[in-house]
Amino acid sequence: MHAGRHYSLVEVMFWTRRETAIFVVIASVPTLLFTLAGWTWLGVPWLPIALVGTAVAFITGFKNNASYGRLWEARQIWGGIVNTSRSFTAQVLSFVEDEEAHARLVHRHLAWMTALRFALREPRTWENQQRGDNAEYRVWFRVPEHDGDLGTELARLIDADERAYVLARKNRATHLIALQSRTLAGLARAGRISEYKHVELERTLALLLEHQGKCERIKNFPYPRQFATLNLLFVWLFILLVPFGLLLEFQKLGPGLVWMTIPCSVIVAWVFHMMDKIGESSENPFEGSPNDVPISAMSRAIEIDLREMLGEQELPAALQPSNNILM
């Protein structure tokens, strides 16, 4: 997540410099042929190109709305995880009549959250972080889950036997919730939790699993590829057609003004491509990009809260933005 007021123009231009160079070439070739080689037949009436541009604007707007919806839903889910984590800890401290179990249950909850965020950072083939322009930005910020190791993180939260059990499973977060449920059942059988309070704690675990499932749905089901492909083809078709339509429009204003086709085509192409690229960079909110939900920082904030609720004194430091990017 960008934690500043806005991206600077330099950052945006650096991010799009490769495409901008392509736009210059696309605009220059027909302009040079039209002006120097006399290929006036390259000029195309602007009206049909404008119709294509209108269609592109609609489908790009549809894609960006869907991408923003995925991003905002992901943020709401993690807001729910924050609230449910606090509720679970408060319930454990109030309901469970075994002080030794308090830390074990809360630390295991932190292990669940750790396993979940590591799972959400795993790459998918449809995500965008493998692209060169996005990979360059990782020089300016670090994704904790990409640099760290889940086993090491779990070692400070759960014992060795549980860690070995969890790491041997595919969906580690789910099995940590299952361990929580078994522990609560054992405490209930030992009379450390009343039946009513045990049911309430199990409901909270079910809510955590619901949050996890929603995260996994967004992570494992991309923005539909057929719509993404259609949008990509339409945008580039429009970008290719723009200079051919502007040639005749600028020729009407005077022979020397035909050269204005190049900068104007580049500007139009850049605007439409940026709309498409912004949507694409927002559609996968857990991949570890500058526009993602900052699940690493949110997890650390939750950990600080829960450890304080346990009365612990040694607390980890809150994660800070790096070059205005908060992970």
CORCORJO-V826924 format. One line per field, one symbol per residue. psi: psi as a letter, one per 20 degrees, with the letter a starting at -180 (. if undefined). burial: I if it has 9 or more other ideal C-beta (glycine too) atoms within 8 Angstrom, else O. Layout:
psi = ???
burial = ???
//
This chain:
psi = ppjahrqqhggghhhjhghghhhgghhhghgghgghikmiiippqhghhhgghggggghhhgghggghggghgghhghhhggghggggghgghhholohhhghggghhghhghghghhhhipqqhiriiiqghhhhiihiqpohhhhapgggghhihrrhghghgghiqgnhgghhhhhgggghgghghijiprgghggghhhhhhhghggghgghgggiorpphhhgggggggghgghhhghhhhghghhhiqgiihiihghhggggggghhggghgghiiinjjikrijrpmhghhggggggghhhhijqhoqqqqpqqoljpp.
burial = IIOOOOOOOOOIIOOIOOIIOOIIOIIIOIIIIIOOOOOOOIIIOIOIIIOIIOIIIOIIIIIIOIIIOIIOIIIOIIOIIIOIIIIIIIIIIOIIOIOOIIOIIIIIIIIIIIIIIIIIIOOIOOIIIOOOIIIOIIOOIOIIIIOOOIOOIIIOIIOOOIIOIIIOIOOIIIIIIOIIIOIIIOIIOOOIIOOOIIOIIIOIIOIIIOIIOIIIOIIOOIIOOOIIOIIIOIIOIIIOIIIIIIIIIIIOOOOOIIIIIIOIIIOIIIOIIIIIIIIIIIIIIIIIIIIIIIIIIIIIIIIIIIIIIIOOOOOOOOIOOIOOIII
//
